[in-house]
Structure formats: C-alpha cells, structure tokens
Amino acid sequence: MTAETQKKNYLLPIIVMILLFGMISFVTNLAAPMGVVLKNQFGASNAEGMLGNLGNFIAYAFMGIPAGLLLKKVGYKKTALIAVAVGFIGVGIQYLSGGAGSFLIYLIGAFVAGFSMCMLNTVVNPMLNTLGGGGNTGGRLIQTAGTFNSLCATLVPMLVGMFVADQTKAKITDVYPVMYIAMGIFALAFVILLLVKIPEPHMEMAKKAVNAVKDKFSALSFRHFVLGAFGIFVYVGVEVGIPGTMNLFLADKSVAGMDATSAGFVTGTYWFLMLIGRFVGAAIGGKVSSKAMLTVASTLGMALVLLAIFFPISTKISMPVFQSVGGGLSFGMMEVPINAMFLVLCGLCTSVMWGGIFNLAVEGLGKYVPSASGIFMTLVCGGGILPLLQNFIADYTGYMTSYWVVFAGLFYLLFYALVGCKNVNKNIPVTD
C-alpha cells in the first residue's frame, strides 16, 4: 500500500485523531480556569480551586502504565473508543455537578476525565504515526496535531473567561457551553472511530514477543531516563502552574484589579505563545540539539520568572493580548501588571521542553522506549501536584512568592539539560 493510498484511506481517522489531540488539551486546560469558578461558587481557597486540576492529572499516576498495557492487549481502536467514552462520562459528571451544585461531584468528574486524557495521550501519538505511514510523514502528522493541541489550550481560558464575565457570581452552570462542545466532539469521535478501520501493526509484533525471555534490565536501569522521567513530572507542573496561578492572580480584583474575562484572555495568550514556540521549535529542530534547546529555554524561563517575582505588582504595562470585541476575537493592547507579561512570555520557553526532555531521556534506550513511554505518562501527574503546592504557598505568602516553585522546577530542568541527560549506562544491551 502506497503512502498516498494510505493517506486517502485514513483521512477521516486522521482528522478524528487530530481532534482528539486537541481535546486532550481542551479538557485538561479547562480545569485550571475553573479554579476561578470554584473559588466563587464554593468559597474555595486558591489551593482548593486547583483540586480539579489535581484530580485531572493525578489520574495519570493511576492510569499511565495500565493504559500502555491496555494498548498492547486490545490495540489502538478499542483503546481509543474506551478513552473517548470515559472522556464523555468525565465531562458529563462535571456537567451534572453544576445542576447539583456539588464541589465533590465536580472533582469526581475531573478525576474520571483525567483517566480519559491519559489513555488518549497513550494512544493518539502512536496512532497518528501509524496512520501517517511512520517515519518523517508520521512525525509531521504528530507535529500538526500538536499545533491544534496548542490552539485548543489557547481557546479554553478565553471561553471560560467570556462565559464568566463577573467572577463574583460565577457558577459551574455558566461554563455549560464549553462542556457541550467537549461532549459533542467526544460523541462524534466515538461514532467515527466505531465505523472506520484502523491499522494495528504492533499487535502482530506483540504476538511474536509472547515467548520472549524476561529481560533483567528495564528503562529504569538507565540513570538519564530516571532523571528525565522526573523532568517530565517537573515540566508539566511548570507548564500548568505558570498560567493556572496567573489566571487566579489576575482574576483576584483585590490584587490585580482585573475581571475574569480579561484574566482569561491574558492567560490564553500564554498558550498562544506556546503555539508559536512549537512552530519555531519544529522549524529549527533539525539544526538545534534537544540539549541546547532545553538549556536555552530553561535559562530564559528562570530569568522571566525572577523578573515576575521581583517586579512590584503595581507596575502596569500595555501588552498585546487576545480580546473579545463585539462577540468576536481580536488582538489588541491591554494594560496588565508587568508580572503577567513576564509570565506570559514563559509560554515561548515551555513550548519546546516536552520534546526536548523526551528525546534526551530515551536516547540510547532502544527496545526499552515503549515501556519508557508508559512511565512518562504516569509522571504527567506532576501537572496536578506542583500547581497544588504552588497555590497552597500562594494562599499563605502571595501569588508571586509561589512562583519560586516554578523557578525551582526550571532550575532542575537546566540541571538535566547540562548534566543529568548524559547516558552513563551504555553497557546495557538495548537490542534483542
């Protein structure tokens, strides 16, 4: 089968996978701006407002490795169908929490949605690579899906901000339209996946490996992988913590003096810069090493966070952000605390970190790369744990002080880029 024929045959599932790649970001990034709603409807603290985000990400700790095992056992299509169904249920539970006015039901929904996001993350990347025919074509397809992922991340805080114009009266029911969009796409994806045929080449490989001798080594036998896996834990916490806490900071009228709509649009600009950064990273990726890219991104990120911490909140500056004008989107100037500008610019830094950490961590792992991917998914739970810690600190010491957690995370990533990524276990055989 030629690449052209394959592309034609699998165009519909490719589109669905790209949509699901976006939904991972859409549903995941709904949790942080919902913190504003939870604070005002239930009188939650900043830390409690991030419990939905924690529920979403902590599910990865439970589901990362099982999701990889499920993929090996039942294949791409069935795993994707299960993930989509679970995602629909998770968002549906969050929807029901609005009618019930229950914080607990919302948290359960966020946790269930997290199971879905973990499964989708496990299946979408290899499925896109397979549908694209592997090699460079598959890689480009994943990169295309990644940009749509960033676009959805950009839109979520804006949509929540638009529907929650007055945060002092915010309720979960205000965000129902966003949940309708999520459930609608999940339902459409389920029907399409049910009807189309998906190639499952890895299933044949798995059958051949049934009688393989048990290996005394694993991905965890490599020091640079262990340090890199912890790097993913730290990175996701940094990526989520920067905009999540910034959104709460800006929407706190007693501190930043902005409304929820403006706060959501400023936060959305952070994710937009991540989109731009991913385009740039893809363009220079063939010429600049992952080590160099991670070093520069971590160093610049540390500098920006330090500026955000030490500049007074009272200092204002006009910066270009997305805005809602006449029911539509536009790009214009908005006066914000200068701290927010530095934090928004961090989006350019975090945009290239995931790929850089992953590439450095799996370098030289050979046959252990598949199991390494499952471990990576498990440690994505850092996206829930570190922001919770950050906002616990924010409750007692202030928003900007809490960014020392982010600074420490970036410092670790710089250490990993400079020292931790070196493979010191080259004596371990990585081929059968």
C-alpha positions in Angstrom: 0.0 0.0 0.0 1.5 3.4 -1.0 1.7 6.3 1.3 -0.7 8.2 -0.9 -3.3 5.4 -0.8 -2.9 5.0 2.9 -3.3 8.8 3.4 -6.5 8.7 1.4 -7.9 5.7 3.2 -7.2 7.0 6.6 -8.0 10.7 6.1 -11.1 10.5 8.3 -9.5 8.7 11.3 -6.5 11.1 10.9 -8.9 14.1 11.3 -10.5 12.4 14.3 -7.1 11.8 16.0 -6.1 15.4 15.4 -9.4 16.4 17.0 -8.8 14.1 20.0 -5.3 15.5 20.3 -6.9 18.9 20.7 -9.5 17.5 23.1 -6.7 16.3 25.4 -5.6 19.9 25.8 -9.2 21.3 25.8 -10.4 19.1 28.7 -7.1 19.2 30.6 -6.8 23.0 30.4 -10.4 23.5 31.4 -9.5 22.5 35.0 -7.2 25.5 35.8 -9.5 28.4 34.8 -12.4 26.6 36.5 -10.5 27.4 39.7 -12.0 30.9 39.4 -15.5 29.4 39.3 -14.8 27.1 42.2 -13.4 29.9 44.4 -16.5 32.0 43.9 -19.2 29.3 43.9 -17.9 27.3 46.8 -15.7 29.8 48.6 -12.6 27.7 47.9 -9.1 28.9 48.5 -6.5 29.1 45.7 -5.2 25.6 46.6 -8.7 24.2 46.7 -9.6 25.8 43.4 -6.8 23.8 41.8 -8.1 20.4 43.2 -10.0 19.9 39.9 -6.6 20.3 38.1 -5.1 17.9 40.6 -7.9 15.3 40.0 -7.3 15.5 36.3 -3.6 15.0 36.5 -3.4 12.6 39.4 -5.3 10.1 37.3 -2.2 9.8 35.2 -0.4 8.3 38.2 -3.0 5.5 38.3 -3.6 5.1 34.6 -0.2 5.7 32.8 1.2 2.1 32.9 -2.3 0.4 32.7 -3.1 2.5 29.6 0.1 1.2 27.9 -0.8 -2.4 28.8 -4.4 -1.9 27.5 -3.0 -0.6 24.2 -0.8 -3.7 23.8 -3.7 -6.0 24.7 -6.6 -4.6 22.7 -5.0 -2.3 20.1 -5.4 1.4 19.0 -9.0 1.4 18.0 -10.5 -0.3 21.1 -8.3 1.7 23.5 -9.3 5.0 21.7 -13.0 4.0 21.9 -12.7 3.3 25.6 -10.8 6.6 26.2 -13.4 8.6 24.3 -16.3 7.0 26.2 -14.6 7.7 29.5 -13.9 11.3 28.4 -17.6 11.8 27.6 -18.6 10.4 31.0 -16.0 12.5 32.8 -17.2 15.8 31.3 -20.8 14.6 31.8 -20.1 14.2 35.5 -18.7 17.7 35.6 -21.8 19.0 33.8 -24.0 17.2 36.4 -22.1 18.9 39.2 -23.4 22.2 38.0 -27.0 21.2 38.5 -26.3 19.6 41.8 -24.1 22.5 43.0 -21.6 20.0 44.3 -17.9 20.5 44.6 -17.3 16.8 45.2 -19.2 15.7 42.1 -17.1 18.2 40.0 -13.9 16.7 41.5 -15.0 13.2 40.6 -15.7 14.3 37.1 -12.3 15.9 36.8 -10.7 12.6 38.0 -12.6 10.5 35.5 -11.8 12.9 32.7 -8.1 12.5 33.7 -8.3 8.7 33.1 -9.5 9.5 29.6 -6.8 12.1 28.9 -4.1 9.6 30.0 -5.5 6.9 27.7 -5.8 9.3 24.8 -2.3 10.5 25.3 -1.1 6.9 25.2 -2.9 6.0 22.0 -3.0 9.2 19.9 0.7 9.7 19.3 1.5 6.2 18.0 -1.8 6.0 16.2 -1.1 9.2 14.3 2.4 7.9 13.5 0.9 4.7 12.1 -1.8 6.5 10.1 0.8 8.8 8.6 2.9 5.8 7.5 5.6 6.2 10.1 9.0 7.9 9.5 9.1 11.6 8.7 5.4 11.6 7.4 4.2 10.2 10.7 6.3 12.8 12.6 4.9 15.7 10.6 1.4 14.4 11.3 2.1 14.4 15.1 3.6 17.9 14.8 0.4 19.1 13.0 -1.7 17.6 15.8 0.5 19.3 18.4 -0.3 22.7 17.0 -4.0 22.0 17.2 -3.4 20.9 20.7 -1.9 24.3 21.5 -4.7 26.1 19.7 -7.3 24.4 21.9 -5.2 25.3 25.0 -5.3 28.9 23.9 -9.1 29.0 23.5 -10.1 27.3 26.8 -9.3 30.1 29.3 -10.7 32.6 26.9 -14.0 30.7 26.5 -14.3 30.3 30.3 -13.5 34.0 30.8 -16.1 35.0 28.2 -18.9 33.0 29.9 -17.8 34.1 33.4 -17.9 37.8 32.9 -18.5 38.6 36.6 -16.4 36.2 38.7 -18.2 37.3 41.9 -21.3 35.5 40.6 -19.5 32.6 38.8 -21.1 29.2 38.8 -20.4 25.9 37.0 -23.6 26.3 35.0 -22.0 29.4 33.4 -19.4 27.1 31.7 -22.0 24.6 30.4 -21.5 25.7 26.7 -17.8 24.8 27.0 -18.8 21.3 28.3 -21.4 20.9 25.5 -18.5 21.4 22.9 -16.4 18.8 24.6 -19.1 16.2 24.9 -20.2 16.8 21.3 -16.8 16.2 19.9 -16.3 13.1 22.0 -19.6 11.7 20.8 -18.8 12.5 17.1 -15.3 10.9 17.5 -16.8 7.7 19.1 -19.2 7.2 16.1 -16.5 7.8 13.5 -13.9 5.5 15.2 -16.6 2.8 15.5 -17.1 2.9 11.7 -13.6 3.2 10.4 -10.8 0.6 10.1 -7.6 1.3 11.9 -4.3 -0.5 11.2 -2.8 -2.4 14.2 0.7 -3.4 13.2 2.0 -3.5 16.7 -0.5 -6.3 17.6 1.4 -8.7 15.3 4.7 -7.7 16.9 3.2 -8.4 20.3 2.1 -11.9 19.3 5.7 -12.7 18.2 7.1 -11.5 21.5 4.9 -13.7 23.7 7.6 -16.3 24.3 10.4 -13.8 24.7 12.8 -14.3 27.6 12.2 -12.0 30.6 14.7 -9.1 30.5 16.7 -8.4 33.7 17.0 -4.7 32.6 14.3 -2.1 32.0 14.0 1.6 31.2 14.5 2.3 34.9 18.0 0.8 34.6 19.2 4.0 32.8 20.1 6.9 35.1 19.4 9.6 32.4 16.0 8.2 31.8 15.1 8.2 35.5 16.2 11.8 35.8 14.4 12.6 32.6 11.2 11.0 33.8 11.3 13.2 36.9 12.0 16.0 34.5 8.6 15.4 32.8 6.9 15.4 36.2 8.5 18.8 36.9 7.9 20.2 33.4 4.2 19.5 33.3 3.9 21.1 36.7 5.7 24.2 35.5 3.7 24.3 32.2 0.4 24.2 34.0 1.4 26.1 37.2 2.5 29.3 35.3 -0.8 30.1 33.6 -3.1 28.4 36.2 -1.8 30.6 39.1 -1.6 33.6 36.8 -5.3 33.3 35.9 -6.2 33.2 39.7 -3.9 36.1 40.3 -5.3 38.3 37.5 -8.9 37.5 38.4 -8.4 38.4 42.0 -9.7 42.0 42.0 -8.2 42.8 45.3 -4.7 42.1 43.9 -4.6 42.7 40.2 -7.9 44.5 39.7 -8.9 42.7 36.5 -12.2 40.8 35.6 -12.4 37.1 34.8 -12.8 37.8 31.1 -9.7 39.9 30.8 -7.8 37.4 33.0 -8.8 34.5 30.8 -7.7 36.3 27.6 -4.3 37.2 29.1 -3.9 33.6 30.2 -4.9 32.4 26.7 -2.1 34.5 25.3 0.4 32.3 27.2 -0.9 29.2 25.4 -0.9 31.1 22.1 2.8 31.8 22.6 3.3 28.1 23.3 1.7 27.5 19.9 4.1 30.0 18.3 7.1 28.4 20.1 6.1 24.9 18.9 6.1 26.2 15.3 9.6 27.7 15.8 10.8 24.6 17.6 9.7 22.4 14.7 11.4 24.7 12.2 14.8 24.7 14.0 14.6 21.2 15.5 16.7 19.7 12.7 19.6 22.2 13.3 19.5 22.7 17.1 20.0 19.9 19.5 17.4 19.0 22.2 20.1 19.7 24.8 20.8 23.2 23.5 17.1 24.0 23.1 16.3 22.8 26.7 19.2 24.7 28.1 18.2 28.0 26.5 14.5 27.6 27.3 15.2 26.7 30.9 17.6 29.6 31.4 15.3 32.2 29.8 12.3 30.8 31.7 14.2 31.2 35.0 15.1 34.8 34.1 11.5 35.7 33.2 10.1 34.1 36.4 12.7 36.0 38.6 11.5 39.3 36.9 7.9 38.4 37.6 8.7 37.7 41.3 10.7 40.8 42.0 8.8 43.5 40.0 6.1 45.2 42.0 2.5 44.2 41.1 1.6 47.9 41.0 3.8 48.4 37.9 1.5 48.3 34.8 2.4 47.8 31.2 0.4 47.5 27.9 0.9 44.3 26.1 -0.8 42.7 23.0 -3.3 40.0 24.0 -6.4 38.4 22.6 -9.6 40.3 23.3 -13.3 39.8 22.8 -14.7 42.7 20.8 -18.3 42.6 19.6 -18.7 38.9 20.2 -15.5 38.1 18.1 -11.8 37.7 18.8 -9.2 40.3 18.1 -5.7 41.1 19.0 -5.1 44.4 20.9 -3.3 46.1 23.7 -4.4 45.6 27.3 -2.9 47.1 30.5 -1.7 44.4 32.8 0.6 44.0 35.8 4.1 43.7 34.4 4.5 40.4 36.2 1.8 38.9 33.9 3.8 40.0 30.8 6.9 38.1 32.0 4.8 35.0 32.9 3.0 35.1 29.5 6.4 35.2 27.7 7.3 32.0 29.6 5.0 30.2 27.1 7.7 30.5 24.5 10.1 28.6 26.8 7.8 25.8 27.9 6.6 25.2 24.3 9.8 23.2 23.4 10.5 21.5 26.6 8.4 18.3 26.4 10.0 17.2 23.1 13.5 18.1 24.4 13.1 16.2 27.7 11.6 13.1 26.0 14.3 13.0 23.3 17.1 13.3 25.8 15.6 10.8 28.2 15.0 8.0 25.7 18.3 8.5 23.8 20.1 5.1 23.7 17.2 3.1 25.2 16.5 1.1 22.0 14.0 -1.7 22.8 13.0 0.0 26.1 11.5 3.0 24.5 7.8 1.7 24.5 7.9 0.9 28.3 9.6 4.2 28.9 6.6 6.0 27.2 4.2 4.4 29.7 6.3 5.6 32.6 6.4 9.1 31.1 2.6 9.1 31.1 2.4 8.1 34.7 4.6 11.1 35.7 2.5 13.6 33.9 0.7 13.7 37.3 3.2 16.4 38.2 0.8 18.8 36.4 -1.6 18.4 39.3 0.7 18.1 42.2 3.1 21.0 41.7 0.4 23.6 40.9 -1.5 22.5 44.0 1.7 23.1 46.0 2.2 26.4 44.3 -1.3 27.6 45.1 -1.0 26.4 48.7 2.0 28.7 49.0 0.0 31.4 47.2 -2.7 31.2 49.9 -0.2 32.0 52.7 2.6 34.1 51.1 1.1 35.7 48.0 0.9 34.8 44.3 4.3 36.0 43.1 6.1 34.3 46.0 4.5 31.0 44.9 6.5 31.2 41.6 9.6 30.1 43.5 8.1 26.6 42.9 8.2 27.2 39.2 11.8 28.7 39.4 13.0 25.6 41.2 11.4 23.4 38.6 13.1 25.3 35.8 16.4 25.1 37.6 16.1 21.3 37.8 15.4 21.2 34.0 18.5 23.3 33.4 20.5 20.8 35.5 19.0 17.9 33.5 20.0 19.6 30.2 23.5 20.3 31.3 24.4 17.2 33.4 21.5 14.7 34.0 20.9 13.8 30.4 24.2 12.0 29.9 23.8 8.3 29.3 26.2 6.6 31.8 24.7 3.1 31.2 25.9 2.3 27.7 27.0 -1.1 28.8 23.3 -2.3 28.9 22.3 -4.1 25.7 19.3 -2.3 24.0 18.7 -4.8 21.1 17.3 -8.3 21.1 
